[in-house]
Amino acid sequence: MNKELEILIDMVSKGKDNYSSNELATSINLKYTNGVYPYLNKLLDKKLIIRCNKGNYSINDRHDKVKDIQFIVGIFGKDAGILFKDSTKEILTKFSKNPLIKKDLFPQNSLNSIKDIAEKTKIIHYVKEQDTYFISCWEEPTKRLLDFFEIKLEFDMEDFKHTVIKYYSSVKNTSSPIDEQTQRELKKINMESYIGGKEYLLDKLKEIDFSFLSIAKIITEKKNKEFFNNIFLLTSKINDWKMKYVYNTDKIEGNPLSMQDVKTILTVGSLSVEQDKKSVLETVNSRTALDNIFDTSNELTIDFIKRLHLATQNGLDEDAGKYKQKENCVTDNTGQLIDTTTPVEFVERRMETLIQWYNQNKNKLHPFVLAVIVHNQFVYIHPFNDGNGRVSRLIFNFILIKNGFFPIIIYNDEKHKYYNYIRSSKKGDIKDFVSYCLNIYRNQVDEF
């Protein structure tokens, strides 16, 4: 990677308004500040940076190449650097001519770079059965990188998409408990959706800065004052809230227990309720999982999400705490398809990208916006066999609690409105869903 590009990526990664020449010299390990000026002059000539007051410099975020870097760094964080190396450009140039290349056709030095790119960013995939690598040319990060390097594809992308869909649709899912034909059909529509980017929200986001959210902090501070000298009242309120939350989050997913049943299970014990064991276990599990999100020493990681799923599905799903091994989708009460989900082979990639995006934006976005985006992207991925809805709402509330806000309850009698807001945000417009969540918050904090 040349020095001027290294400087530019460092400026984008740090996200400051402006930088001194001394800072920029240090960023590329120059001993003397004067050595940085030739690189800065090249960036100025290309209009990639702007000279501002007091001899400082800022990025020109109107430039298309800067926008590409900002997007890629926003998705991949510290791993983005490997994508801007000269070796990466050479590799992508080869893939632009043939998107699917046998492993043994690469020299060893290129193969090491390809493995590094595949493992850290997954814009390149490895098909073990065919000992072949292919480029995910339909995904926005890859398209942005190709655009940055001014590399044009020399193959028919639509034909290649069909090749990938056909291959993955033919892979037998041996762990599937439902008939193989159904799995193949579901795999096909999930792959078509995945390759079309239909279940990926993070590259479609539109407005994400909402001034109306300032009221959330005001009403939170007001409510905190009420509890400041009365910890016993707060504890009582939280216990009541937890019972309402468990009842509603399970009810949304079809649990038949009444509110009184839930209260009895969580206060007296599960043996006091004469209901089917599955329904009772769902209630006990939901309470156990819920307790995890009140521990703010936790961080939102893949491991934490898997632990939430394990707690939620313990004793109900033999794959609790593990990603799905069979295709799934979102259906209505009649079994009609509502939404596709991420195919099994790409769940790990999508989840890693989601956590990377979260870490890049957790100190930039309002917690409500952050919670909505992460919640919705998680739902679109649907990474587990079952329990995805319950885990998504736990993640939403964990982000709120982690940032000093009260958690909220999605009431069962509003579930259709809730589902509609999730689906309506799939094209990147989250304003209505954020407003919906704020209205819930305002009403529920007053009642808390």
Secondary structure, DSSP 8 states (H G I E B T S, - for coil): --HHHHHHHHHHHHT-S-B-HHHHHHHTT-SSGGGGHHHHHHHHHTTSEEE-GGG-EEE-TTSHHHHHHHHHHHHHGGGGGGGGSHHHHHHHHHHHH-SEEEGGGS-HHHHHHHHHHHHHT-SEEEEGGGTEEEE-TTSHHHHHHHHHTT----S-HHHHHHHHHHHHHHS--TT-SS-HHHHHHHHHHHHHHHHTTTT--TTT------GGGHHHHHHHHHHHHHHTT-HHHHHHHHHHHHHHHHHHHHHHTT----HHHHHHHHHT-GGG--S-HHHHHHHHHHHHHHHHTT-TT----HHHHHHHHHHHHTTT-TTTTS--SS---EE-TT--EEE----GGGHHHHHHHHHHHHHHHTTTS-HHHHHHHHHHHHHHH--SSS-HHHHHHHHHHHHHHHTT-------GGGHHHHHHHHHHTTTS--HHHHHHHHHHHHHHHHH-
